[in-house]
Amino acid sequence: MLDTHIALAHGNGGRYMRELIEQIFSRYLHNPGLDIQADAVPLQLRDPGEIYFTTDGFTVQPLEFPGGNIGSLAVHGTTNDLAVAGAVPRYLSLNAFIEEGFEVSCLERIVQGVAEAAKETGVQVVAGDTKVVRRGEGGGIYLATTGVGVRPLGLQLGLGQIQAGDLVLVSGPVGDHGIAVMLAREQFGLRGDLRSDAASVLPLTQALVPLPGLRFMRDPTRGGLATVAHEICRATGLQVRLQEPSIPVRDPVRSVCEMLGYDPLFLACEGRVVAVLAPDTAQFALQCWRNLPSGESAAIIGEIIRDDAHVILETDLGGARILEELEDDPLPRIC
């Protein structure tokens, strides 16, 4: 049986490390592609299409928060990057950097979060590695993931496809993840029951992939919705004009932002999609999203304009202001 806390010996390649892998990682992540005795495994990519590949790291604090933990977040964050590229995620690798003294029970919950999120998304964790760092040299646990997916051949999707007149959609309320994690830290004496929106966006993206007017998709993680809008401006030389009254923001998120001076448009989401579509397709796309449980609050929130390359926010009061690009990190260690 494992001890209650991680020791340096759990990373030495010997019996303790083998028991850690067998009793926690392999126990929860077991699947036909996972071979803990091998240094490399074959991948079966039978679907016709282009192979897509992505990698990410996760350092969120706290490690567990309403709506998920660092394990489920790692799966969703990586597979969502594949999904918004139009790909269907197939395989993941998982690297865990664990601090000496870390509670084994917490590690077990995190790996269980990985397993549940992987099952939900339809991916297999087929490779991984475990390292143990000395006490005080880590934040409990850090995770690094790599994802492989398959995208249909001929799909024209990306920033280069965006044109003046296209419309901007978001699949649901923004800022939930950022504020949920902040409240879980119990900073500023604030508490709440808001849950992170961390989830797979694959149903949302796959609903749009067949549409001929789909130009671009992105998940608004670090830097939020506004940062995606700036990315569009830089890549296209066009203006992104957003309508503040149309952008869905939950009341608790808005209240916390007003108290602390945050802007929800710059806060991380982990289960939302920003999409750009041709105007004659946007309404149909909106209805496709609203027919899904994760897209019930979807909205058309802006337009791409042939004008100076700024992000312009049309406010609730009828005015307009430039949204400057994010410089400071309002909420570090958010993912």
FIVEXRO-855158 format. One line per 5 residues: number of its first residue (from 1); their letters; for each residue y, x, z of C-alpha. Coordinates in Angstrom, 3 decimals, padded with zeros to 6 digits. Layout:
% residues N
NUM) a) Y/X/Z  ... .
END
This chain:
% residues 335
1) mldth) 000.000/000.000/000.000  003.580/001.093/-000.654  005.919/001.948/002.194  008.909/-000.301/002.846  011.395/002.155/001.323 .
6) ialah) 011.429/004.495/-001.660  010.845/008.177/-000.897  011.472/011.211/-003.102  007.707/011.465/-003.452  007.739/008.223/-005.452 .
11) gnggr) 009.297/010.206/-008.299  007.159/013.370/-008.167  004.568/012.349/-010.752  001.744/012.201/-008.214  -000.134/009.508/-006.299 .
16) ymrel) 002.928/007.853/-004.795  004.568/007.507/-008.189  001.374/006.138/-009.721  001.087/003.552/-006.949  004.733/002.544/-007.399 .
21) ieqif) 004.225/002.000/-011.134  000.901/000.200/-010.715  001.842/-002.014/-007.772  005.334/-003.068/-008.912  006.261/-002.246/-012.502 .
26) srylh) 002.867/-002.769/-014.152  002.038/-005.696/-011.888  005.022/-007.751/-013.085  005.556/-006.359/-016.580  001.929/-006.260/-017.745 .
31) npgld) 001.493/-007.235/-021.398  -000.736/-006.141/-024.309  001.807/-003.532/-025.456  002.287/-001.802/-022.096  000.053/001.228/-021.515 .
36) iqada) 001.064/003.101/-018.374  -001.407/005.877/-019.178  000.253/006.738/-022.515  003.371/008.764/-023.346  004.105/006.584/-026.388 .
41) vplql) 002.968/003.206/-027.692  002.749/001.643/-031.164  005.003/-001.309/-032.036  003.775/-004.151/-034.194  006.729/-005.400/-036.267 .
46) rdpge) 005.045/-007.798/-038.648  008.107/-009.963/-039.292  009.790/-009.213/-042.624  013.301/-007.955/-042.114  015.509/-005.096/-040.959 .
51) iyftt) 014.691/-003.308/-037.708  017.593/-003.376/-035.243  017.874/-001.033/-032.272  020.192/-000.996/-029.250  020.482/000.688/-025.863 .
56) dgftv) 022.398/-000.030/-022.662  022.795/000.944/-019.000  023.366/-001.216/-015.923  025.081/-000.298/-012.639  026.221/-003.694/-011.313 .
61) qplef) 027.150/-004.079/-007.637  025.883/-005.989/-005.780  022.407/-005.644/-007.263  021.676/-009.324/-006.612  024.181/-012.092/-007.262 .
66) pggni) 024.131/-015.872/-007.766  022.410/-016.473/-011.094  020.528/-013.197/-011.394  020.086/-009.562/-010.444  020.380/-006.186/-012.129 .
71) gslav) 016.891/-006.625/-013.579  017.444/-009.931/-015.338  020.907/-008.727/-016.355  019.407/-005.645/-018.018  017.072/-007.770/-020.128 .
76) hgttn) 019.699/-010.317/-021.088  022.366/-007.701/-021.768  020.156/-005.718/-024.131  018.487/-008.607/-025.934  021.830/-010.380/-026.331 .
81) dlava) 023.203/-007.373/-028.216  020.335/-007.784/-030.668  020.754/-011.557/-030.826  024.457/-011.491/-031.762  023.590/-009.036/-034.545 .
86) gavpr) 021.380/-011.788/-035.958  018.120/-010.170/-034.852  015.212/-011.612/-032.882  014.420/-009.272/-029.938  010.811/-008.048/-029.805 .
91) ylsln) 010.442/-005.016/-027.515  012.195/-003.302/-024.618  011.919/-000.016/-022.778  013.009/000.198/-019.138  014.164/003.289/-017.236 .
96) afiee) 014.751/002.982/-013.493  016.807/005.505/-011.492  016.070/004.656/-007.854  017.811/006.094/-004.812  015.769/007.523/-001.957 .
101) gfevs) 015.619/004.967/000.858  015.871/001.946/-001.439  014.007/-001.097/-000.101  010.726/-001.721/-001.900  011.119/-005.482/-001.385 .
106) cleri) 014.442/-005.425/-003.262  012.891/-003.318/-006.031  010.127/-005.890/-006.337  012.632/-008.741/-006.731  014.509/-006.769/-009.385 .
111) vqgva) 011.367/-006.027/-011.404  010.361/-009.664/-011.049  013.785/-010.530/-012.503  013.028/-008.244/-015.448  009.678/-009.947/-016.000 .
116) eaake) 011.038/-013.490/-015.822  013.958/-012.750/-018.158  011.653/-010.980/-020.629  009.274/-013.948/-020.666  012.178/-016.354/-021.182 .
121) tgvqv) 013.522/-014.299/-024.097  010.145/-013.625/-025.694  010.244/-009.815/-025.468  007.730/-007.333/-024.119  008.599/-004.326/-021.962 .
126) vagdt) 006.304/-001.744/-023.548  007.616/001.604/-022.263  009.566/002.994/-019.356  010.208/005.778/-016.889  010.962/006.072/-013.180 .
131) kvvrr) 013.125/008.673/-011.486  014.022/008.961/-007.796  017.336/010.599/-006.808  018.315/011.856/-003.371  019.890/009.549/-000.831 .
136) geggg) 023.611/009.205/-001.494  023.352/010.230/-005.155  022.954/006.707/-006.578  023.978/003.097/-006.076  020.555/001.894/-004.943 .
141) iylat) 019.175/001.546/-008.440  020.458/001.983/-011.979  018.629/000.662/-015.034  018.691/001.829/-018.642  017.144/-000.242/-021.415 .
146) tgvgv) 016.484/000.070/-025.118  015.744/-002.900/-027.353  014.143/-003.346/-030.758  014.440/-006.498/-032.855  014.076/-007.780/-036.407 .
151) rplgl) 016.865/-009.300/-038.492  016.286/-011.369/-041.641  016.768/-009.490/-044.887  019.996/-010.239/-046.716  021.900/-011.594/-043.725 .
156) qlglg) 025.586/-010.778/-044.243  027.015/-010.628/-040.747  029.667/-008.385/-039.222  033.350/-007.641/-038.784  033.693/-006.838/-042.485 .
161) qiqag) 032.823/-010.429/-043.395  035.776/-012.016/-041.543  038.483/-013.608/-043.706  041.881/-015.198/-043.144  041.470/-018.902/-042.403 .
166) dlvlv) 038.190/-018.463/-040.497  037.853/-020.188/-037.136  036.869/-018.684/-033.774  034.331/-020.413/-031.513  033.076/-019.685/-028.004 .
171) sgpvg) 029.800/-021.116/-026.734  030.909/-021.960/-023.193  033.226/-021.261/-020.245  034.464/-017.675/-019.936  034.756/-015.465/-016.852 .
176) dhgia) 031.827/-016.895/-014.873  029.913/-013.627/-014.536  032.907/-011.543/-013.526  034.038/-013.932/-010.807  030.475/-014.665/-009.562 .
181) vmlar) 029.828/-010.941/-009.041  033.216/-010.448/-007.384  032.560/-013.322/-004.980  029.117/-011.906/-004.213  030.864/-008.717/-003.045 .
186) eqfgl) 032.829/-010.892/-000.576  035.970/-009.047/-001.497  039.394/-010.375/-000.400  037.660/-012.659/002.112  036.598/-015.030/-000.662 .
191) rgdlr) 033.257/-016.782/-001.018  031.963/-019.381/-003.425  028.925/-020.901/-005.068  029.822/-020.030/-008.666  026.835/-018.666/-010.579 .
196) sdaas) 026.820/-015.951/-013.206  026.333/-017.168/-016.765  023.822/-014.333/-017.363  021.197/-015.725/-019.739  019.668/-015.242/-023.149 .
201) vlplt) 021.997/-016.207/-026.004  019.137/-016.203/-028.521  019.027/-020.027/-028.868  022.775/-019.998/-029.582  022.641/-017.230/-032.172 .
206) qalvp) 019.540/-018.502/-033.929  021.192/-021.909/-034.313  023.966/-020.280/-036.375  022.077/-017.614/-038.339  020.985/-020.039/-041.122 .
211) lpglr) 024.575/-021.247/-041.730  026.176/-019.852/-044.912  029.652/-019.681/-043.371  028.698/-017.496/-040.416  030.799/-014.300/-040.478 .
216) fmrdp) 030.451/-012.571/-037.104  029.032/-012.918/-033.575  029.604/-010.943/-030.390  028.776/-011.404/-026.702  031.998/-010.983/-024.680 .
221) trggl) 030.753/-008.707/-021.907  033.024/-005.974/-020.503  036.610/-006.799/-021.429  035.766/-010.432/-022.089  036.929/-012.748/-024.854 .
226) atvah) 040.284/-011.005/-025.332  038.606/-007.662/-026.022  036.428/-009.206/-028.740  039.601/-010.627/-030.301  041.179/-007.147/-030.292 .
231) eicra) 038.059/-005.731/-031.905  038.470/-008.243/-034.731  042.144/-007.323/-035.168  041.452/-003.604/-035.354  038.607/-003.987/-037.836 .
236) tglqv) 040.246/-006.509/-040.181  044.002/-005.933/-039.926  044.351/-009.695/-039.426  045.800/-011.709/-036.569  043.666/-013.606/-034.083 .
241) rlqep) 045.495/-016.672/-032.815  043.896/-018.310/-029.775  044.744/-021.737/-028.326  044.742/-021.508/-024.540  044.209/-025.272/-023.967 .
246) sipvr) 040.996/-025.117/-026.020  039.414/-022.171/-024.193  036.883/-023.453/-021.610  037.395/-021.982/-018.128  035.773/-023.439/-015.015 .
251) dpvrs) 038.125/-024.576/-012.243  036.728/-022.106/-009.631  037.230/-019.211/-012.067  040.769/-020.340/-012.831  041.585/-020.729/-009.122 .
256) vceml) 040.345/-017.254/-008.164  042.189/-015.721/-011.122  045.420/-017.429/-010.125  045.089/-016.229/-006.513  044.285/-012.611/-007.381 .
261) gydpl) 046.209/-012.145/-010.604  043.233/-011.816/-012.958  043.124/-013.190/-016.486  039.834/-015.005/-017.246  040.116/-014.020/-020.914 .
266) flace) 039.483/-010.376/-019.910  036.576/-011.054/-017.537  032.960/-010.349/-018.421  030.562/-013.005/-019.640  026.812/-012.355/-019.856 .
271) grvva) 025.553/-015.522/-021.519  028.254/-016.501/-024.005  028.793/-015.922/-027.726  032.043/-015.576/-029.646  031.502/-016.484/-033.302 .
276) vlapd) 033.715/-016.490/-036.383  032.872/-018.979/-039.124  034.334/-020.251/-042.363  036.486/-023.346/-041.755  034.167/-025.647/-043.731 .
281) taqfa) 031.208/-024.614/-041.521  032.849/-024.380/-038.097  032.600/-028.056/-037.112  028.914/-028.205/-037.994  028.325/-024.976/-036.051 .
286) lqcwr) 030.159/-026.434/-033.066  027.897/-029.481/-033.098  024.812/-027.258/-033.359  025.900/-025.456/-030.219  026.799/-028.604/-028.327 .
291) nlpsg) 023.296/-029.928/-028.970  021.910/-027.025/-026.906  021.936/-026.947/-023.076  023.684/-023.560/-023.110  026.308/-024.729/-025.600 .
296) esaai) 027.393/-028.087/-024.209  030.914/-026.795/-023.478  031.332/-024.908/-026.759  034.756/-025.106/-028.401  036.776/-024.013/-031.393 .
301) igeii) 039.417/-021.831/-029.765  041.373/-020.093/-032.501  041.936/-019.003/-036.065  042.131/-015.802/-038.091  045.602/-015.499/-039.658 .
306) rddah) 046.947/-013.242/-042.411  049.762/-011.820/-040.277  050.532/-008.834/-038.060  047.333/-007.622/-036.394  047.925/-008.928/-032.876 .
311) vilet) 046.026/-011.211/-030.556  048.346/-014.170/-029.965  047.734/-016.747/-027.251  049.319/-020.175/-027.749  049.861/-021.279/-024.149 .
316) dlgga) 049.440/-024.585/-022.361  053.235/-024.888/-022.235  053.612/-024.701/-026.009  054.794/-021.113/-026.200  053.023/-018.040/-027.527 .
321) rilee) 052.524/-014.528/-026.196  050.835/-011.346/-027.304  047.645/-010.481/-025.417  047.763/-006.718/-025.007  044.581/-004.671/-025.121 .
326) leddp) 042.817/-004.091/-021.793  043.640/-000.747/-020.150  042.661/-000.899/-016.466  039.238/-002.067/-015.313  039.939/-005.223/-013.291 .
331) lpric) 036.390/-005.475/-011.900  034.364/-002.227/-012.068  030.544/-002.159/-011.781  030.304/-005.661/-013.254  027.234/-004.997/-015.438 .
END
